[in-house]
Amino acid sequence: MTRLIVTTDSSAAGAIQRAGLADLVIAIERRMVGGPLLSETECEAFFAPRVAHPNGLHWLDDTPVWLLERSGVRGRGLIDLLSECDTAELWMGPEPNAQLLLLWLLDYCGTEEAAVSKLSIRRLDFAVGDLAPEQLAKLNPPIARITQDHVELAGRAWRAYCASTPQTWFELIEMDLSLLPQLERCALDLLEELPGVTTGLGATEMRMLELIAPGGVQPFDVFPGHQKRNERRVYDYWEVGVLLDGLARCPVPAVAGLDEGPFTLDMHDDARRFAQYKQSLMSLTDFGTAVLAGQEDFPRHNPIRRWWGGTLLTNERLWRWDRESRLLIEPYVRL
């Protein structure tokens, strides 16, 4: 094999493969936002040759088995495969999850010179999966060869994201991140998803409240997506569904009218329940209106327990973000 492309979306991988831009295109769809990160041992196993990994915990699990078998790479480890390629390009989009995967990959490969020497990054400012193969074949996105400076910056940023507090990630926005041009936007987008200093909600949750405020709004009207009014791109479909549940299914709801749930695969598999969910007409409660206006603090009335990178956010340990001042606010500790 001479040409390998690694991307973060199966539909994008299929389009790139059909465009004939590589001998093999592999998608890694691992989500790095909205849940706990893999442990150090799990990370090592994720990229190693397959031994006895549960499904979803190996880097090749999102690529069709027939394609892996045809290419002779089924069960292979990342470093071994990179070392055998003439070139390996990372096609990572601008959305935060893709940028986090880029950091993770570069940090993992950083100590293996034979692998790093094959790597290049394509800078993508568009959604590859939205383009036809013939369109992709004509494009030539900017490309940069990976250097040790790239590896060091990616490693520093990845360790900051994995840390038990957001402090070192916050420090990134004061650094020169130009080697990884989309990292600065990623850093800010993720900081904005921390609980707000006055409302206790992140930017995606606040945008959903804004869209629900007129009333009579159906759930998928507030989900992000192509040409949708919710322009936030941090969370995916399933994660946004969980966020909406959190606003509507809690002791003091901010959202009324969500008729079905929770937002799980079981609900999607039940045609009646899923139809009822989609037809829900939502509005803000009085409490939700007050939160949107910055007059109420959501966590003062509702339990919070969710992951932001390596940070577990709880009511007792709630890091907050001041968007206007671009400041990180430490949890208030009662003595």
Secondary structure, 3 states (H helix, E strand, C coil): CCEEEEECCHHHHHHHHHCCCCCEEEECCCCCCCCCCCCHHHHHHHHCCCCCCCCCCCCCCCCCHHHHHHHCCCCCCHHHHHHHCCEEEEEECCCHHHHHHHHHHHHHHCCCHHHHCCEEEEECCCCHHHCCHHHHHHCCCCEEECCHHHHHHHHHHHHHHHCCCCHHHHHHHHCCCCCCCCHHHHHHHHHCCCCECCCCCCHHHHHHHHHHCCCCECHHHCCCCCCCCCCCCCCCHHHHHHHHHHHHCCCCCCEECCCCCCCCHHHHHCHHHHHHHHHCCEEECHHHHHHHCCCCCHHHCCCCEEEECCEEEECCECCEEECCCCEEECCCCCC
